[in-house]
């Protein structure tokens, strides 16, 4: 059975369940599983990602070789 088929089957079964405590338990299980795949950025991280995207859109990039030289110099000075 495919994932899509299984989701449809579960949805069908859920529509017939009236037990509130059982549904709340399922909700808890589903929320914990769904939260595993979600990574939330802090406002500062979101701002940095947006800045990087803007720089990329505006052509404000440097070649990989130049970046590697800067990294090597920075690591050498530590």
C-alpha positions in Angstrom: 0.0 0.0 0.0 1.4 3.4 -1.0 1.8 6.3 1.4 -1.0 8.2 -0.3 -3.4 5.2 -0.2 -2.6 4.7 3.5 -3.3 8.4 4.2 -6.6 8.2 2.5 -7.5 5.0 4.4 -6.6 6.6 7.7 -8.6 9.7 6.9 -11.6 7.6 6.1 -11.3 5.7 9.4 -10.8 8.9 11.4 -13.9 10.5 10.0 -15.9 7.7 11.8 -14.2 8.0 15.2 -16.0 10.0 17.9 -13.9 9.1 20.9 -12.4 12.5 21.9 -9.6 11.0 24.1 -8.5 8.6 21.4 -8.5 11.5 18.8 -6.5 13.7 21.2 -3.9 10.9 21.6 -3.6 10.5 17.9 -3.2 14.3 17.6 -0.3 14.2 20.0 1.4 11.4 18.1 0.9 13.1 14.8 2.2 16.4 16.1 5.3 14.9 17.6 6.1 13.1 14.3 5.4 16.2 12.2 7.6 18.4 14.4 10.6 16.1 13.7 10.9 17.3 10.1 10.5 21.0 10.8 13.4 23.2 11.7 12.5 26.7 12.9 15.0 29.5 12.3 15.5 32.3 14.8 14.7 35.8 13.6 18.4 36.5 13.3 18.9 33.3 11.2 16.0 34.3 8.9 17.5 37.7 8.5 20.9 36.3 7.5 19.3 33.9 5.0 17.3 36.8 3.5 20.5 38.9 3.3 22.3 36.0 1.6 19.5 35.6 -1.0 19.5 39.3 -1.7 23.3 39.3 -2.2 23.0 36.3 -4.6 20.2 38.1 -6.5 22.4 41.2 -6.8 25.4 39.3 -8.0 27.4 39.9 -4.9 29.3 36.7 -4.9 32.9 35.6 -5.0 34.5 32.6 -6.8 35.0 29.4 -4.8 38.8 29.7 -5.1 38.8 33.2 -3.6 36.6 32.1 -0.8 38.8 29.1 0.0 41.8 31.4 0.2 39.9 33.7 2.7 38.9 30.7 4.8 42.5 29.3 4.8 43.8 32.7 5.9 41.2 33.0 8.6 41.9 29.5 9.9 45.6 30.2 9.8 45.3 33.2 12.0 43.4 31.4 14.7 
